[in-house]
Amino acid sequence: MTSSTNTPTTAPISASSSATLAASTPCCGGSGGACGCGSSTKDIRVVACDLDGTLLTHANTVSDECAAYIRKLQAQRGVRFVVSTGRGLSRTFLVKKFLPDSFHFVCLQGLIAGKYEANKATLLFEIPLPEGFFPALQKLALYTPRVEFALQEPDGTMYVNSPMSISYLNSIGFSARLCTDFSKLTCKIAKLMFPIANEESRQRVEDYITSPAGQELVRLNMRVLHTAFNVEIFPATADKAVALDYLVRTEFGLELDNVMCFGDDANDSRMLSMCGMSVCPSNATLAAISSAKKVSSWSNNQDCVLKELQAVFGPL
C-alpha cells in the first residue's frame, strides 16, 4: 500500500450545502429510470456503496449479476464505483473479487480514503488520532467494571483489552492481539470498537463510555457512533460523507450532486442525505431510512443495489 495523503484541517462540506442538497435532490431514477422522482440520471457519474447490510448479503457475498453490472457500469458508461464502508482495508479487500478491477474506497467510517488499481491500494486522504488519545485510552482500559473493546487499524490489526475475542476476530479476517498497555501504542489512524450483542450489552458500553475515564477520551474531539452491532469512537471530523466528498472533488472533478449512494445504517446517514441520489435497502435502520431519499422495496439479500441501479441506468 502506498500513501499520498491529504489531512484536512476542516470538513470540506458545510451544513448549508447539506441542507441545499437535501432540499434540491428528491430521489433517484431520472429520465428513463423507474423511480420517477425527476432527477437526471445523466448527472450521476459516481456510485458509492456501503458493504455490510447493503451490497453484501448476510452471507458476505454479491450475486454474479450484480458484480457484472457494477463492472459494466464503470467500463461502458464511465460511472465510477466507490466502496464506502466502516471496514478497514484488509476486510474491504476480502470482497474485491466482486468489484471492478479499479475502484475508489472510503474506509474506517471515513478515516481514510483512496484508490485501488493494479492490485495496489493508494491512500489519498486520512484523519489521524488526536494528541493524548493513547494515555486516555489506557485510563479507560483500566476502568472497572471493564468492557471488552478493540482498537482497529486500517490494515486489519486489532489491539484488544481482553483475550476472549481474539480467535473469533482472527477467523473473520483481522489480526488481533492482546494489549496490556495502550499508552505505548503509536498507530496514527484507528477507531475504537465495542461489540454489541443485545440491549443489555449496549447499556454496559454506554455506561462505560459515560464514565469519567470514557468522557476524558471523548473530550479529545471524538465522535461516538451507535450502529446495529457496534458502538464506535473515532475522531469527530471523520465521516463517510466528508471523505467521499474529497474523493469526488479531487479525483473525479465532480460534486456530491453527481453521486448515487447506498447505505443501511447510522454511519451512512450524512452520505445518504447529501448525495444527489440515495437509496437504503428495506433492511436499513431507522437512522438510514430517515436520511435516504428512497427506501428500496428490496433488502440486501434480494439484490437491492442491482435492482435500484437497473431502475436508474437501465440494461447494460
C-alpha positions in Angstrom: 0.0 0.0 0.0 1.3 3.4 -0.9 0.4 6.7 0.6 -0.1 10.2 -0.8 -2.4 11.6 1.7 -4.3 14.8 2.5 -5.2 15.5 6.1 -8.0 18.1 6.2 -8.0 20.8 8.9 -11.7 21.4 8.4 -14.5 19.3 6.9 -15.0 20.3 3.2 -18.8 20.0 3.5 -20.8 22.8 5.1 -24.1 22.4 6.9 -25.7 24.9 4.5 -24.6 22.8 1.5 -26.1 19.7 3.2 -29.5 21.5 3.6 -29.3 22.7 0.0 -28.7 19.2 -1.3 -31.4 17.6 0.8 -33.9 20.1 -0.5 -32.9 20.1 -4.1 -32.4 16.4 -4.9 -35.7 14.5 -4.3 -34.7 10.9 -5.1 -33.3 8.9 -8.0 -34.0 7.4 -11.4 -34.5 10.4 -13.7 -35.4 10.2 -17.4 -35.6 6.6 -18.4 -35.4 5.4 -14.8 -38.2 3.7 -13.0 -38.2 5.8 -9.9 -39.9 8.9 -11.4 -38.5 11.4 -8.9 -37.4 13.8 -11.7 -33.6 13.7 -11.0 -31.5 13.5 -14.1 -29.6 10.2 -14.5 -27.1 11.9 -16.9 -25.8 13.8 -13.9 -24.9 10.7 -11.9 -21.3 9.9 -12.6 -20.4 8.1 -9.4 -22.0 5.2 -7.4 -20.9 5.0 -3.7 -21.9 1.9 -1.8 -21.7 0.6 1.7 -20.8 -3.1 2.1 -22.2 -4.8 5.1 -26.0 -4.9 5.1 -26.2 -3.1 1.7 -24.1 -4.5 -1.2 -23.2 -7.7 0.6 -25.8 -10.3 1.6 -25.8 -11.7 5.2 -23.6 -14.5 3.8 -21.0 -11.9 2.8 -21.5 -12.4 -0.9 -22.6 -10.4 -4.0 -24.6 -12.1 -6.8 -22.7 -12.7 -10.1 -25.3 -10.5 -11.9 -24.8 -7.6 -9.5 -21.0 -7.8 -9.7 -21.1 -7.9 -13.5 -23.5 -4.9 -13.7 -21.2 -2.7 -11.5 -18.2 -3.6 -13.7 -20.1 -2.8 -16.9 -21.5 0.4 -15.4 -17.9 1.6 -14.9 -16.5 0.2 -18.1 -19.3 1.1 -20.5 -20.9 4.2 -19.0 -17.9 5.6 -17.2 -19.7 5.7 -13.9 -17.1 5.3 -11.2 -17.6 3.0 -8.2 -16.6 3.9 -4.6 -16.8 1.5 -1.7 -17.9 3.4 1.4 -17.6 1.2 4.5 -16.8 1.1 8.2 -14.4 -1.8 7.4 -10.6 -1.4 7.3 -8.6 -2.1 4.2 -7.9 -5.7 4.8 -11.6 -6.7 5.2 -12.6 -4.5 2.4 -10.2 -6.2 0.0 -11.6 -9.6 1.1 -14.5 -8.8 -1.2 -12.7 -7.1 -4.1 -13.4 -10.1 -6.3 -17.0 -8.7 -6.6 -15.8 -5.2 -7.5 -14.3 -3.6 -10.7 -10.5 -4.1 -11.2 -10.0 -0.5 -10.2 -12.2 1.4 -7.7 -12.0 4.0 -5.0 -12.7 3.5 -1.3 -13.7 5.2 1.9 -12.9 3.0 4.9 -13.0 3.1 8.7 -16.0 5.4 8.7 -14.2 8.0 6.6 -10.9 8.0 8.5 -9.1 7.0 5.2 -9.9 7.2 1.5 -8.0 6.2 -1.6 -8.0 4.2 -4.8 -7.3 0.6 -5.7 -5.8 -0.3 -9.1 -3.2 -2.6 -10.5 -3.5 -4.7 -7.3 -2.3 -1.8 -5.2 -4.0 0.5 -2.7 -3.0 4.2 -2.6 -4.2 6.3 0.3 -5.3 9.8 -0.7 -7.0 11.1 2.5 -6.6 10.4 6.2 -7.7 11.8 9.6 -5.3 10.9 12.4 -6.0 10.3 16.1 -5.7 13.4 18.3 -2.8 14.0 20.6 -3.3 12.5 24.0 -5.5 9.7 22.7 -3.4 6.7 23.9 -2.9 7.8 27.5 -6.6 8.5 27.7 -7.4 5.1 26.2 -5.2 3.4 28.8 -7.1 5.0 31.6 -10.3 3.7 30.0 -8.8 0.2 29.7 -8.1 0.2 33.4 -11.5 1.5 34.4 -13.8 -1.0 36.2 -16.2 -2.7 35.6 -14.3 -3.5 32.4 -16.0 -3.7 29.0 -14.4 -5.5 26.0 -13.2 -3.3 23.2 -10.8 -3.3 20.3 -8.7 -0.7 18.6 -8.7 -1.3 14.8 -6.0 0.0 12.4 -6.6 0.3 8.6 -4.6 -2.8 7.8 -6.8 -5.1 10.0 -4.6 -5.1 13.0 -6.7 -5.1 16.2 -5.5 -4.4 19.7 -7.9 -5.9 22.3 -8.2 -5.4 26.0 -9.4 -9.0 26.6 -8.2 -12.3 25.1 -11.8 -13.6 24.8 -12.5 -12.4 21.2 -9.0 -12.9 19.7 -9.8 -16.3 18.0 -13.1 -15.0 16.6 -11.6 -11.8 15.2 -8.8 -13.7 13.5 -11.3 -16.1 12.0 -13.1 -13.2 10.2 -10.0 -11.5 8.7 -8.5 -9.4 11.4 -5.1 -9.7 13.0 -6.0 -9.5 16.7 -3.6 -9.3 19.6 -3.9 -8.6 23.3 -2.7 -5.2 24.5 -2.0 -4.6 28.2 -0.7 -1.0 27.9 -2.5 1.1 25.3 -0.4 4.1 26.2 2.6 2.5 24.4 0.8 2.3 21.0 1.9 4.6 18.3 -0.5 4.0 15.4 -1.6 7.1 13.6 -5.1 6.1 12.4 -7.6 3.8 14.2 -11.1 3.5 15.5 -12.3 2.1 18.8 -14.9 -0.6 18.6 -17.2 -2.0 21.3 -19.2 -5.1 20.2 -22.9 -5.1 20.9 -24.8 -8.4 21.3 -28.0 -7.1 22.8 -29.6 -4.1 24.5 -28.1 -5.1 27.9 -24.5 -5.1 26.4 -25.3 -1.8 24.7 -26.2 -0.3 28.1 -23.0 -1.6 29.6 -21.0 0.0 26.9 -22.9 3.3 27.3 -22.2 3.3 31.0 -18.5 2.6 30.3 -18.2 5.5 27.8 -20.0 7.9 30.0 -17.7 7.1 33.0 -15.1 9.7 33.9 -12.4 7.8 32.0 -14.7 7.4 29.0 -15.6 11.1 28.9 -11.9 12.1 29.2 -11.4 10.2 25.9 -14.5 11.6 24.2 -13.5 15.2 25.1 -10.5 14.8 22.7 -12.9 15.8 20.0 -14.0 12.2 19.4 -17.3 11.0 17.9 -19.4 8.2 19.5 -21.3 6.3 16.8 -24.0 3.7 17.6 -24.6 1.2 14.8 -26.5 -2.0 14.7 -23.7 -4.2 16.0 -21.1 -1.9 17.4 -20.5 1.3 19.3 -17.5 3.1 17.8 -15.3 6.0 18.8 -13.1 7.9 16.4 -12.1 11.5 15.5 -15.2 13.7 15.2 -14.1 15.2 11.9 -14.3 11.8 10.2 -17.4 10.9 8.3 -18.1 8.8 5.2 -19.6 11.9 3.5 -16.5 14.1 4.2 -14.1 11.5 2.7 -16.4 10.8 -0.2 -16.8 14.5 -1.0 -13.0 14.8 -1.0 -12.6 11.8 -3.5 -15.4 13.1 -5.7 -14.0 16.6 -6.0 -10.3 15.8 -6.2 -10.3 12.5 -8.2 -13.3 13.0 -10.5 -13.8 16.8 -10.6 -17.4 16.3 -9.6 -19.8 17.2 -6.7 -21.9 15.1 -4.4 -24.8 16.0 -6.6 -23.3 13.7 -9.1 -23.3 10.7 -6.7 -25.8 7.9 -6.2 -25.2 6.3 -2.9 -26.4 3.3 -1.0 -26.3 2.6 2.8 -28.2 0.9 5.6 -27.1 2.2 9.0 -26.4 5.3 11.1 -22.8 5.7 9.7 -24.3 6.2 6.3 -26.8 8.9 7.3 -24.9 12.0 6.3 -23.8 10.5 3.0 -27.4 9.4 2.2 -28.7 12.9 3.0 -26.1 14.8 0.9 -25.7 12.8 -2.3 -27.7 13.7 -5.3 -29.4 10.3 -5.2 -29.6 7.9 -2.3 -31.2 4.6 -1.5 -31.3 2.4 1.5 -32.3 -1.3 1.4 -35.5 -2.4 3.1 -33.5 -3.9 5.9 -32.0 -0.5 6.8 -32.1 1.0 10.3 -34.3 4.0 11.1 -31.3 6.3 11.0 -30.6 5.4 7.4 -34.3 5.4 6.4 -34.8 8.9 7.8 -31.8 10.2 5.7 -32.2 8.4 2.4 -34.1 9.9 -0.5 -35.6 6.5 -1.3 -36.3 3.3 0.7 -36.0 0.3 -1.6 -38.6 -2.5 -1.7 -35.7 -4.9 -1.7 -33.2 -5.9 1.0 -29.5 -6.6 0.8 -30.4 -10.3 0.5 -32.6 -9.5 -2.5 -30.1 -7.7 -4.7 -31.3 -4.2 -3.7 -28.2 -2.5 -5.2 -28.6 -4.3 -8.6 -32.3 -3.6 -8.9 -32.0 0.0 -8.0 -29.1 0.6 -10.4 -31.1 -1.1 -13.1 -34.0 1.1 -12.4 -31.9 4.2 -12.9 -29.4 3.2 -15.6 -31.4 0.5 -17.5 -30.0 -2.7 -19.1 -26.2 -2.9 -19.9 
